[in-house]
Amino acid sequence: MTETLSQYSAILLYCTMVVYAAAFVAFAIDLAQRSAAAGRPVAQSGAGEQLTAAQRRAAAQTTQTASGQAGGSGTVTTLDRPTVIDDDAEIARTRSGGVVIRVAMALTWLGFIAHLLATILRGVAAERVPWANMWEFSMTGTVLMVGVFLGVQFKLDLRFLGAFLIGLVLMLLGIASLQYYVDVVPLPPALQSYWLVIHVLVATLATGFFALGFALSGVQLMRTRYEESEDSPPTWLGFLKTLPAAVTLENLAYRLNVIGFILWTFTLIAGSIWAEAAWGRYWGWDTKEVWTFIIWVIYAGYIHARATRGWRGSRSAWLAIVGFSAVMFNFGIVNVFFKGLHAYSGL
Amino acid sequence: MPKPRTSDGITQPRLGPSGWLRWFWRQLTSMRTALLLLLLLAVAAVPGSLVPQRSSDPNGVTQYFRDNPDLAPILDNLQMFDVFTSAWFSAIYLLLFASLVGCVIPRTRHHLKALGQKPPKTPLRLNRMAGFIRKEHHGAETDARGAAGAAEQLLRKSGYRTVMFDEPATRGRPGAYSVSAERGYLRETGNLLFHIALLGVLVAVGVGGGFGFTGQRVVVEGQTMVNSLVSYDSFNPGRFFNDSSLKPFTLSVDTFDVTYQSDPNKGAYGQALDFDVKTTTRLPGEEPQSNRIKVNEPLSIGGTNVYLLGNGYAPTITVRDPSGRAVYREIIPFLPQDTNLTSTGIIKVPDGLADQLGMIGFFYPTPFELGTGALTSAYPDLKSPVLELRAYRGDLGINDGTPRSVYTLDTDGMTQIAGGKSGTDALRLGLGETVELPDGLGTISLDEVNRFASLDVHRDPAQGWVLLFAVLATAGMFAALLIPRRRVWVRATDGEGNTLQLEYAGLARGEDPQLAQAVADVARRHEAALDLEAPLDLEASPDFTSQRSTSSRTDVNSSP
């Protein structure tokens, strides 16, 4: 029975991947259409569109000066700095109204529901939470990434990230189904704790937010490149014209990464409490603990970089990218190849 | 003496020792340095995960030395096996915390002052501020003063600190009333709390490590351990530890039950599902208490916690001389080598036989014969246990009092008499069996097999403080990252012909993505409070997003 359910779950996940692949194609077509549209004169644009690249740079500089004046020379994060560009307006300005993006979103929702069902089915098969080995971490981690992506849309229109994010999710699911599939096995005594539910779920949720922040920072870097070059970008990057300004992308990335950071802090503390009960010490520099710490410090640096003269913009974006790379390293490499107490990959 | 000159001709002041110190302190407490130290800390932690650490994996370090005899001493000189207590790692975090202190002190002072102050004067040109809205109402029943008063009331109710200004008419400007309001002081409070709490965590971790201890002890079913220094197999005291913090309790392991996944048709056959140690503890002057220890459920006794960290088998072995007299009877914990608990142990019989006798034992709880004839264990529970022994006779090397590990046998001065190349098969014993030792030395019996629990006794007097500071830091972080600090202004001006002109604007003091919305919200609620309907919008177009873009463009153009 358990095996049958688990296999249904896997099959459902493969179907999910097909739907996501279709969504990915639709998101890519939308970007291509944006590229094409960017070549034509813009019809429905608001005032923001007319800002030239030079003006945008000036805006960014104003922001930096303000930061320097208000921030003083403190170590403690100072965030006293007016935001010159209105993010909501920027997003509204660049909203894509096309049919294709709606199809892409519909497919993503469909995929998400199948994905969620597959994950729940695995949990039912195992008679516990579906996050106790690499296969399950991958499944739950990606379902939360897509969930965060879809959930954020109710507050912010970030549909333009679809290709980036669904692409990432497809890649992770691909690796998982090739490398990580394991049958359901009972939990070892060390994992039999309600902290498994809390600690791992929050960590995975944090990963979802970091993933979206990472996608935004990546797009931000491309967009900055476009804004700084006076020439038009190559045709295939034409869609960059139709995306929000780099400053807006940076602000959005920051908002998501901050949520990720808070969740990550909680992960760290919950993990310590659990480690105290299970291993007799709250902190012992186990390899996974080391990497959790490294990730926390990188994102703390990222938050401080926002308030440090000369570190806003591309540099802080790179920090966010390094941070997410560390998250992926912690998940894909440390879990599987490093020796330590967190040896629960099930491989 | 000429003043030092830089190449571009700028005269720089000469710095005395105190000047340099001040310069150094200013550099250290700058945001940029703090950021670099943070990133350096992240990088410095990486080797701690690549190279085994003495603190978390001492056996790994030994193995590393064996595998990389050339590289290991070099790494050891660089303190790579003790990264987190190394001089360089400590230097980074101590500098970081010094930098933090140097920043927190002036900011706390500044914040305390700000907490006692009223919001500053309303700026003259609100249209340069964020989220600016201007509206004009005809035939309003309120005058400017009343409108401003209502705004003040509304803002105060929403948690703003407010102050009202009567702005007399000047050249080119009619008289007006304005309200200057600020909220979100908790943001900076939280920010400071977060950083101070981090200091608290550091201090508490240090104190806990200094006064606490960890001790390991293997206890076989039926045995009792006493909480005193001599009874531990290994013991790591903190720097300021003294014996008096060892509460004199005893702990007996009554039974140790393990449940395994026993259905061979399902996955993970033989995986442990549950470890359950039943114990009896005694504190002086108190009744004995029965309790249990499980993997995620330590036992708390006398200010210390007792954890179950490992398990294995401890065979009871009796050796008799040819006359049948028992010369040796010990319960020997065998160290598990794999998940099916194939275990190894050492038996040393120094006296009573014709020669000293040493044996290397292999224990198979559920033996399975491989094609080669060698045994392995196929399941971790005791089904039909077998003990296999290689025996050596000669000199155990303990006569001169040299301390030897009970887990190793030095066979240099000995001759192998059973197993290996000795020409005699290794001795094999089932439970309750007795076999003859070679050379007519006597007999050996496997009387009994019990489980042992590997217990970790741990005391960290500051552990609760670490948690408290961590929770405080998190609370502070919530406030510092999520509560917006903002100023909002409302200005009311009486226009000609019974018109009332209202202006609203805000200023973000830190990350505040909702500012424009908040200002618009204040305007809406203010109008509702004043019972104003159908306002005549002057500058706020129905789609005020484009309006805000215009004002932001003004900002851009006016900045140098």
Interface residues (C-beta under 8 A of the other chain):
Chain A: T2 G46 A47 G48 L51 Q55 A58 A59 Q61 T62 T65 A70 G71 S73 G74 T75 V76 T77 T78 L79 D80 R81 P82 T83 V84 I85 D86 D87 D88 A89 A92 R93 V182 D183 V184 V185 P186 L187 P188 P189 A190 Q192 S193 W195 N251 Y254 R255 V258 F261 I262 T265 F266 I269 S272 I273 W274 E276 A277 A278 W279 G280 R281 Y282 W283 G284 W285 D286 T287 V290 W291 F293 I294 V297 I298 A300 G301 I303 H304 A305 R306 A307 T308 R309 G310 W311 L319 V334 F338 K339 G340 L341
Chain B: R26 T29 S30 M31 R32 T33 A34 L35 L38 L39 L41 A42 A45 V46 G48 S49 P52 Q53 S55 S56 D57 G60 V83 F84 S99 L100 G102 C103 V104 P106 R107 A130 N191 L192 H195 V205 T214 Q261 K266 G267 A268 Q271 A272 L273 D274 F275 K294 V295 N296 E297 P298 N305 Y307 L309 D456 H458 D460 Q463 V466 L467 A470 V471 A473 T474 M477 F478 A480 L481 L482 R485 L507 A508 R509 G510 E511 D512 P513 L515 A516 Q517 T545 S546 R548 S549 T550 S552 R553 D555 V556 S559
